[in-house]
Amino acid sequence: MDPLVPTAGEAAVLGLGILTVILWAVALWTLSRDRRYTPTQRLLWLLAIVAAPIVGSALWLLLGRRPGTDRVPGPRGTA
């Protein structure tokens, strides 16, 4: 057994860790771009995401984001 080569279990844990960091980063990024919440509401979401990275991030992405948040506002009818 080579100590430099990860086992299947170690690779799985590493993969889950990487996915958790990506989920956390996406949640923080989308929260920072959302301007429809008050600063107090955004702070509460931030605390939820930081305190419980997996659950808080999942809740934000499933329940907290509002439709049309990622769009750049602009005049209608322009291409």
Secondary structure by P-SEA (a helix, b strand, c coil): cccccccaaaaaaaaaaaaaaaaaaaaaaaaaacccccaaaaaaaaaaaaacaaaaaaaaacccccccccccccccccc
